[in-house]
């Protein structure tokens, strides 16, 4: 047993609270020359590697990062602009290949407080989550600092995201301050994830397909001279379509392909009854207004009852779906994996 303890201690290094985990930070860099130096310089010492991904930046953000002479920095250059999601996923791939255990994504515009990174990775270190993300809505004091249009856009996105991802207990889906288990990340096909502004929400959807546990970590909202590219028009059009697509995929995967339960029946009957009642009621109303003949009570009930029963079944399905949020962590702890790969697990059993 003493050999196992020694192995564990050596893996933890100078930061025993990391439990042997190797942590890498991924910074997508596009037109962040004014901020990249501060971002890299304030990354905590427990981070072993900082991947700065120059996303074909026209002003050379990657070159600025290389000139910082921080030994932890490794700059990856994209030949073409892939968007923030594409840049982050390139960083993820490299970090996984290099053997890191926790992948922290930090934007290069200086909005994110590096002092809270320890709080962000702690749920993963404690095996309480597979993915942790910041939540700027948690503290009401901080919400007032958020620009009004961002607050409106994020509120709309949060509601849509709950339905499309299946994580009904998380908010602020576009928050880019995240920590992801490399073990879980390796189970996801990055090629199927949106590479631009829908990246964070699409990643949540993919995490739900592998039943990963996601938690929110309260954080302050910091805004300076950076320019937001989030537009309400994008939320109302492109994002709306992608959310509808993911809702359909998630429901099909979860309730008809992988499993078939009472909730599946509730959904089918609820949609059928509600649709019948709505269509029949609309037709009866149109016919009544066109002919001037008053609609009979029986016809009204024949339209109203299916709508009422259908709504009840859909609410029951939604309640079931909310209760089905993943709760069991699927990612293997970093120290456990290292001990097993080194053969220490055999000594533990002995």
C-alpha positions in Angstrom: 0.0 0.0 0.0 2.9 2.4 0.7 4.0 2.1 -3.0 0.5 3.2 -4.1 0.6 6.2 -1.7 4.0 7.2 -3.1 2.8 6.9 -6.6 -0.2 9.1 -5.8 1.9 11.7 -4.1 4.3 11.9 -7.0 1.5 12.3 -9.5 0.0 15.2 -7.5 3.3 17.1 -7.6 3.3 20.5 -6.0 -0.5 20.7 -6.0 -1.8 17.8 -4.0 -5.4 19.1 -4.3 -5.2 18.3 -8.1 -5.2 14.5 -7.2 -2.8 13.7 -10.0 -4.7 15.5 -12.7 -2.9 17.4 -15.5 -4.7 20.5 -16.4 -4.5 22.3 -19.8 -6.0 25.7 -20.7 -7.3 26.3 -24.3 -7.5 29.9 -25.4 -9.1 30.6 -28.8 -7.3 33.7 -30.2 -8.8 35.9 -32.8 -8.2 39.7 -32.8 -7.3 39.6 -29.1 -3.9 41.2 -29.3 -4.8 43.8 -26.6 -5.8 41.1 -24.1 -3.9 37.9 -24.8 -0.8 38.9 -22.7 -3.0 39.5 -19.6 -5.0 36.4 -20.1 -1.9 34.1 -20.4 -0.1 36.0 -17.6 -2.9 35.4 -15.1 -3.5 31.7 -15.7 -2.9 30.0 -12.3 0.3 28.1 -11.6 -1.4 24.7 -11.3 -2.1 24.8 -15.1 0.6 22.8 -16.8 0.0 23.8 -20.4 -1.7 26.8 -22.2 -2.7 26.1 -25.8 -3.3 29.4 -27.6 -5.1 28.6 -30.9 -4.5 31.3 -33.4 -7.7 31.0 -35.6 -6.1 32.6 -38.7 -6.0 35.9 -36.8 -5.4 38.8 -39.2 -3.5 40.8 -36.5 -1.3 38.0 -35.3 -2.7 37.1 -31.9 -0.7 33.8 -31.9 2.6 35.6 -32.6 2.0 37.9 -29.7 1.4 34.8 -27.4 4.6 33.2 -28.6 6.5 36.3 -27.7 5.4 36.2 -24.1 8.1 33.6 -23.3 5.8 31.7 -20.9 7.2 28.1 -21.0 3.7 26.7 -20.6 2.4 28.3 -23.8 2.1 26.3 -27.0 0.6 28.2 -30.0 -1.5 26.3 -32.5 -2.1 28.0 -35.9 -5.2 27.3 -37.9 -4.6 27.5 -41.6 -8.2 28.9 -42.1 -10.6 30.6 -39.7 -12.7 27.9 -38.1 -14.7 30.0 -35.7 -14.4 29.9 -31.9 -15.7 26.3 -31.7 -13.4 25.0 -34.3 -10.4 26.7 -32.6 -11.4 25.3 -29.2 -11.8 21.8 -30.6 -8.4 21.9 -32.2 -7.0 22.7 -28.8 -9.0 19.9 -27.2 -7.7 17.4 -29.7 -4.1 18.4 -29.0 -4.5 18.4 -25.2 -6.1 14.9 -25.3 -3.3 13.7 -27.5 -0.7 15.1 -25.1 -2.3 13.3 -22.2 -4.0 16.0 -20.2 -6.9 15.2 -17.9 -8.9 18.4 -17.6 -9.4 20.9 -20.4 -10.3 24.4 -19.4 -11.5 26.8 -22.1 -10.8 30.5 -21.5 -11.7 33.2 -24.0 -8.9 35.5 -25.1 -10.7 38.8 -24.5 -10.0 39.0 -20.8 -13.7 38.7 -19.6 -13.0 35.6 -17.5 -11.5 35.8 -14.0 -8.6 33.4 -13.7 -8.9 33.4 -9.9 -12.0 31.3 -10.2 -10.4 28.6 -12.3 -9.8 26.5 -9.1 -13.6 26.6 -8.4 -14.3 25.6 -12.0 -12.1 22.5 -12.0 -13.0 21.4 -8.5 -16.2 19.5 -9.4 -14.2 17.4 -11.9 -11.4 16.8 -9.4 -14.0 15.7 -6.8 -15.8 13.4 -9.3 -19.0 15.4 -9.0 -19.2 16.4 -12.7 -17.8 15.7 -16.1 -18.2 19.3 -17.4 -18.4 22.5 -15.4 -19.3 25.9 -16.8 -19.6 29.4 -15.5 -23.0 30.9 -14.7 -23.3 34.7 -14.7 -26.9 34.6 -13.7 -26.4 33.0 -10.3 -25.7 36.1 -8.3 -28.3 38.9 -8.7 -25.7 41.5 -7.9 -23.6 40.6 -10.9 -26.5 40.5 -13.4 -26.9 44.3 -13.3 -23.4 44.6 -14.8 -24.4 42.7 -17.9 -25.4 44.8 -20.9 -29.1 44.7 -21.5 -28.9 43.1 -25.0 -26.6 40.4 -23.7 -28.9 39.7 -20.8 -31.9 39.4 -23.1 -30.1 37.2 -25.6 -28.6 34.9 -22.9 -32.0 34.6 -21.2 -33.7 33.5 -24.5 -30.8 31.1 -25.2 -30.9 29.6 -21.8 -34.6 28.7 -22.1 -34.1 27.2 -25.6 -30.9 25.4 -24.4 -32.7 23.6 -21.6 -35.0 22.0 -24.0 -32.5 21.2 -26.7 -29.7 19.8 -24.5 -31.8 18.1 -21.8 -29.9 20.0 -19.0 -32.8 21.7 -17.4 -30.8 22.7 -14.3 -28.2 24.8 -16.0 -28.2 28.4 -17.2 -26.1 30.7 -19.3 -25.4 28.2 -22.1 -23.2 30.6 -24.1 -20.8 31.1 -21.2 -17.3 30.1 -22.5 -15.6 29.6 -19.2 -15.7 25.8 -19.0 -13.8 22.7 -17.7 -14.2 19.4 -19.5 -13.0 16.0 -18.6 -10.6 14.7 -21.3 -11.9 11.2 -20.7 -15.4 12.4 -21.6 -14.2 14.6 -24.4 -12.6 11.6 -26.1 -16.0 9.9 -26.3 -17.5 12.8 -28.4 -17.2 13.2 -32.1 -16.0 16.8 -32.5 -16.7 16.7 -36.2 -20.5 16.8 -35.5 -20.3 19.9 -33.2 -21.0 23.4 -34.5 -17.7 25.2 -35.0 -19.0 28.8 -34.5 -21.2 30.6 -32.0 -23.4 27.7 -31.3 -20.4 25.7 -30.1 -21.1 25.7 -26.3 -24.7 24.8 -26.7 -24.1 22.1 -29.3 -21.4 20.6 -27.0 -24.0 20.4 -24.2 -26.2 18.5 -26.5 -23.5 16.0 -27.4 -22.6 15.7 -23.7 -26.2 14.7 -23.0 -26.0 11.9 -25.6 -23.2 10.3 -23.6 -25.1 11.1 -20.3 -22.3 13.3 -18.9 -23.0 15.3 -15.7 -22.9 19.1 -16.1 -22.8 21.6 -13.3 -23.0 25.4 -13.1 -20.3 27.4 -11.2 -21.3 30.9 -10.1 -19.1 33.6 -11.6 -18.9 37.3 -12.0 -19.7 39.0 -15.3 -16.7 41.1 -16.3 -17.0 43.5 -19.3 -14.5 45.9 -20.6 -13.8 47.2 -24.1 -14.4 43.9 -25.9 -17.0 43.8 -28.7 -19.7 41.1 -28.5 -20.6 39.3 -31.7 -23.8 37.9 -30.3 -26.8 39.4 -32.1 -30.5 39.0 -31.4 -31.1 38.4 -35.0 -28.8 35.3 -34.9 -30.7 34.1 -31.8 -34.0 34.4 -33.5 -33.0 32.7 -36.7 -30.0 30.5 -36.9 -30.0 29.6 -33.2 -33.7 28.9 -33.2 -33.4 26.4 -36.1 -30.4 24.6 -34.5 -32.2 24.3 -31.2 -35.3 22.8 -32.9 -33.0 20.4 -34.7 -31.3 19.3 -31.5 -34.6 18.9 -29.6 -35.8 16.5 -32.3 -32.5 14.6 -32.3 -32.4 14.3 -28.5 -35.9 13.1 -28.1 -35.5 10.5 -30.9 -32.2 9.3 -29.4 -33.4 9.2 -25.8 -37.0 8.0 -26.0 -37.3 6.0 -29.2 -33.9 4.7 -30.3 -32.1 4.0 -27.0 -35.2 3.4 -24.8 -38.9 3.3 -25.0 -40.8 4.1 -21.8 -44.1 5.5 -20.6 -42.7 8.9 -21.4 -42.5 7.9 -25.0 -46.1 7.0 -25.1 -47.1 10.2 -23.3 -45.2 12.2 -25.9 -46.8 10.5 -28.9 -50.3 10.6 -27.5 -49.9 14.1 -26.3 -48.7 15.4 -29.6 -51.5 13.5 -31.5 -54.3 14.7 -29.2 -53.1 18.3 -29.1 -52.7 18.4 -32.8 -56.1 16.9 -33.5 -57.8 19.3 -31.1 -56.0 22.3 -32.5 -56.7 21.5 -36.1 -60.3 20.4 -35.6 -61.0 23.4 -33.4 -59.5 25.8 -36.0 -61.4 24.2 -38.8 -64.7 24.4 -36.8 -64.1 28.0 -35.9 -63.3 28.9 -39.5 -66.4 27.1 -40.8 -68.6 28.8 -38.2 -67.3 32.3 -39.0 -67.7 31.6 -42.8 -71.2 30.3 -42.6 -72.5 32.3 -39.7 -73.8 29.1 -38.1 -73.1 28.9 -34.4 -70.8 25.9 -33.4 -72.6 23.4 -31.2 -71.4 22.5 -27.7 -70.5 19.0 -28.7 -68.2 20.3 -31.4 -66.5 22.7 -29.0 -65.9 19.8 -26.5 -64.6 17.6 -29.2 -62.0 20.2 -30.0 -61.3 21.3 -26.4 -60.9 17.9 -24.7 -58.1 16.6 -26.9 -56.2 19.9 -26.5 -56.6 19.7 -22.7 -55.6 16.0 -22.5 -52.8 16.4 -24.9 -51.4 19.3 -22.9 -51.5 17.2 -19.7 -49.6 14.4 -21.4 -47.0 16.8 -22.8 -46.6 18.3 -19.3 -46.1 14.8 -17.9 -43.5 14.1 -20.5 -41.7 17.3 -19.7 -41.7 16.5 -16.0 -40.2 13.1 -16.8 -37.6 14.7 -19.0 -36.6 17.2 -16.3 -36.2 14.4 -13.8 -34.0 12.5 -16.2 -31.1 15.0 -16.1 -27.8 12.9 -15.9 -26.6 12.6 -12.3 -23.9 9.8 -12.4 -20.5 10.9 -13.4 -19.1 8.9 -16.3 -15.5 10.3 -16.5 -12.8 8.3 -14.8 -10.8 10.3 -12.2 -7.3 11.2 -13.5 -5.4 9.6 -10.6 -7.3 6.4 -10.8 -6.5 6.1 -14.5 -2.8 6.8 -13.9 -2.6 4.3 -11.1 -4.3 1.6 -13.2 -2.1 2.3 -16.2 1.0 2.1 -14.1 0.0 -1.2 -12.6 -0.6 0.3 -9.2 -4.2 -0.8 -9.2 -2.9 -4.4 -8.9 -1.0 -3.5 -5.7 -4.2 -1.9 -4.3 -6.1 -5.1 -4.8 -3.3 -7.1 -3.2 
